[in-house]
Structures are given as C-alpha cells and as structure tokens.
Amino acid sequence: MEALFDRDKWRQQAWRRFQRASQRTCKKPPARGAEAQWHRDMLYIEKLSTLLEWCAARRLTVRFAKREAGVYEPDDKTITVSCRAAPERQLHYILHEIGHHLVGMDETDTRFGNGYPQLNNPNLNRKYIHKLACLEEEFEAWHRGWRLASRLGLDLDRSTFDTTRLTCLKSYIGWTSSKGK
C-alpha cells in the first residue's frame, strides 16, 4: 500500500514514537534521547515538506510504501520511498532519487549510457563496464541530491547524510566487484 506525504500524519507518527519511547521508561520521565529524536523528526518533517513542494513543482510524484530505501521510475517520474524510515532518512532517500532524475536516464547520455537505461539487456548487464556505469551514476545521484539540499537551504547534517549514502553505496560496490566480464 502506498501513501502520499501528509505533514500532519507524519507529525502524529513522530509523536506516537515519542510516546512509545516514553512508556518504555515506565514512570520515569522520557529519556533525553527520545525527546531529541522527536525534535529531530519534527525538524526533518518540515524539510521533507519543502523538498516535496519542490518535487510537485517539477511534476515528480513521491510515494511512501513498505519497501527498502527508495526507487525512481523515470517513465512516470515517480519516487517511492520507505514509509518505515525516519523522516531524516526519508529525506536522504528522496534527495538521492531526485539525483537520479537530475542525472537523467537518456540512453544517449555519454556519461551514463552504459548504466541503468540498458538494464533490460542481459548481455550488457554482465559486463563490468555496465556495473561501473551504474556505480558511477549512484555516486552522482547522491552528489546531486546533496547539492539540491544545499540550494534549497535544507541545512542537512553532512555526517548523517554520508552515513545513509555509504550504507546504500556498499551494496552497489559489492555488486560491482562481483564476478562479471
């Protein structure tokens, strides 16, 4: 099941997470970590809202679903992101997927032409040049996402952005280095 962004719903979810964390501490006041996380969630919900307004102005649809990380579908200009991730992580994933949009998926792209546009060609998919093009595009999409966040004044924490980026890139690095031509 997919859903669109609803700022009030995201705020309610953040509040419920905070309440659950508070209940786990029994009769003691909520842990400072839970309160700090609630404030961080609220901050990133506002940043999500800003980014999604940017997407809407460019006719990019962003949906939230039970899935890992995110994916960009260039044919219908749709980004689908994990509804289970915290708002900060959702923001990182969306920025990355927008990065793919900004890179472009045109098969004639001289820089990324051997990457994702050729996924339906099994002969090319096994070649190392294809894997390297995909890896290069992944790095570029993260870079462009970061630059967009800067242009929009989202004031992200570079360390946590890089943690998300590196976690996601590890799987591509492993895939690229796996046996192939």
C-alpha positions as CSV (number, residue, x, y, z in Angstrom):
1,M,0.0,0.0,0.0
2,E,1.4,3.4,-1.0
3,A,0.7,6.8,0.5
4,L,1.4,10.4,-0.3
5,F,3.1,12.8,2.2
6,D,0.8,14.3,4.8
7,R,2.6,16.6,7.2
8,D,0.1,16.2,9.9
9,K,0.2,12.4,9.7
10,W,4.0,12.4,9.8
11,R,3.8,14.7,12.9
12,Q,1.3,12.3,14.6
13,Q,3.6,9.4,13.8
14,A,6.6,11.1,15.3
15,W,4.5,11.9,18.4
16,R,3.4,8.3,18.8
17,R,7.0,7.1,18.5
18,F,7.9,9.6,21.3
19,Q,5.0,8.4,23.4
20,R,6.1,4.7,23.0
21,A,9.6,5.6,23.9
22,S,8.2,7.4,27.0
23,Q,6.2,4.4,28.0
24,R,9.2,2.2,27.8
25,T,10.9,4.3,30.5
26,C,7.9,3.3,32.8
27,K,7.2,6.1,35.4
28,K,10.5,8.0,34.8
29,P,10.4,11.0,32.5
30,P,11.2,10.2,28.9
31,A,14.8,9.6,28.0
32,R,16.5,12.7,26.6
33,G,17.3,10.7,23.5
34,A,13.6,10.2,22.8
35,E,12.9,13.8,23.2
36,A,15.9,14.8,21.0
37,Q,14.7,12.3,18.4
38,W,11.2,13.7,18.4
39,H,12.6,17.3,17.9
40,R,14.8,15.9,15.1
41,D,11.8,14.2,13.4
42,M,9.8,17.4,13.6
43,L,12.6,19.4,12.0
44,Y,13.0,16.8,9.2
45,I,9.3,16.6,8.6
46,E,9.4,20.4,7.7
47,K,12.4,19.8,5.5
48,L,10.5,16.9,3.8
49,S,7.7,19.3,3.2
50,T,10.0,21.8,1.5
51,L,11.5,19.2,-0.7
52,L,8.2,17.7,-1.7
53,E,6.9,21.1,-2.7
54,W,10.0,21.3,-5.0
55,C,9.1,17.9,-6.4
56,A,5.5,18.9,-7.0
57,A,6.5,22.0,-8.9
58,R,8.5,19.7,-11.3
59,R,5.7,17.1,-11.5
60,L,7.7,14.5,-9.6
61,T,5.4,12.3,-7.6
62,V,6.7,11.0,-4.3
63,R,5.0,8.0,-2.6
64,F,5.7,6.1,0.6
65,A,5.5,2.3,0.8
66,K,6.7,-0.6,2.7
67,R,10.0,-1.1,0.9
68,E,13.7,-0.7,1.4
69,A,15.2,2.7,0.8
70,G,13.9,4.3,-2.4
71,V,13.5,3.9,-6.2
72,Y,13.0,6.3,-9.1
73,E,10.8,5.4,-12.0
74,P,11.7,7.8,-14.9
75,D,8.8,6.8,-17.2
76,D,6.2,8.2,-14.8
77,K,8.5,10.5,-12.8
78,T,7.7,8.7,-9.5
79,I,9.8,8.2,-6.5
80,T,8.8,5.6,-4.0
81,V,10.4,5.7,-0.5
82,S,10.3,3.6,2.6
83,C,7.4,4.6,4.9
84,R,9.2,2.8,7.7
85,A,12.3,5.0,7.7
86,A,12.6,8.0,10.0
87,P,11.9,11.4,8.3
88,E,15.6,12.3,8.1
89,R,16.4,9.0,6.3
90,Q,13.3,9.5,4.0
91,L,14.7,12.9,3.1
92,H,18.1,11.4,2.2
93,Y,16.5,8.7,0.1
94,I,14.3,11.3,-1.7
95,L,17.3,13.5,-2.4
96,H,19.1,10.6,-3.9
97,E,16.2,9.5,-6.1
98,I,15.9,13.1,-7.3
99,G,19.6,12.9,-8.1
100,H,18.7,10.1,-10.5
101,H,16.1,12.3,-12.0
102,L,18.6,15.2,-12.4
103,V,21.2,12.8,-13.9
104,G,18.7,11.8,-16.5
105,M,18.0,8.3,-17.8
106,D,18.6,9.0,-21.5
107,E,20.3,6.2,-23.3
108,T,22.3,8.7,-25.3
109,D,23.8,10.2,-22.2
110,T,27.5,9.9,-22.9
111,R,28.4,9.6,-19.2
112,F,25.8,7.1,-18.0
113,G,24.7,5.5,-21.3
114,N,26.0,2.1,-20.2
115,G,24.2,2.2,-16.9
116,Y,20.6,1.9,-16.0
117,P,19.0,2.5,-19.3
118,Q,20.4,-0.8,-20.5
119,L,19.0,-2.9,-17.6
120,N,16.8,-5.0,-20.0
121,N,19.9,-6.1,-22.0
122,P,21.2,-9.3,-20.2
123,N,24.4,-9.3,-22.4
124,L,25.4,-5.8,-21.3
125,N,24.3,-6.4,-17.6
126,R,27.0,-8.9,-17.1
127,K,29.7,-6.6,-18.3
128,Y,31.9,-4.8,-15.9
129,I,31.6,-1.5,-17.9
130,H,27.8,-1.6,-17.2
131,K,28.4,-2.2,-13.5
132,L,30.8,0.7,-13.3
133,A,28.4,3.0,-15.1
134,C,25.7,2.1,-12.6
135,L,28.0,2.6,-9.7
136,E,29.2,6.0,-11.1
137,E,25.5,7.0,-11.5
138,E,24.8,6.1,-7.9
139,F,27.6,8.3,-6.7
140,E,26.5,11.1,-8.9
141,A,22.9,10.8,-7.8
142,W,24.0,11.2,-4.1
143,H,26.1,14.2,-5.1
144,R,23.3,15.9,-6.9
145,G,20.9,15.2,-4.1
146,W,23.3,16.9,-1.7
147,R,23.7,19.9,-4.0
148,L,20.0,20.2,-4.3
149,A,19.6,20.2,-0.5
150,S,22.2,23.0,-0.3
151,R,20.4,25.0,-3.0
152,L,17.1,24.6,-1.1
153,G,18.7,25.7,2.2
154,L,17.7,22.4,3.9
155,D,20.8,22.6,6.2
156,L,21.4,18.8,6.5
157,D,23.8,17.2,8.8
158,R,26.5,16.0,6.4
159,S,27.6,13.2,8.7
160,T,24.2,11.5,8.9
161,F,23.7,12.1,5.1
162,D,27.0,10.4,4.5
163,T,26.1,7.5,6.8
164,T,22.9,6.9,4.8
165,R,24.8,7.4,1.5
166,L,27.6,4.9,2.5
167,T,25.2,2.3,3.7
168,C,23.4,2.4,0.4
169,L,26.5,2.5,-1.7
170,K,28.0,-0.6,0.0
171,S,25.6,-2.9,-1.8
172,Y,26.4,-1.4,-5.2
173,I,30.1,-1.6,-4.5
174,G,29.7,-5.3,-3.6
175,W,27.7,-5.9,-6.8
176,T,30.2,-4.1,-9.0
177,S,33.1,-6.1,-7.6
178,S,31.2,-9.4,-8.0
179,K,32.2,-11.7,-10.9
180,G,31.4,-10.3,-14.3
181,K,33.1,-9.6,-17.6
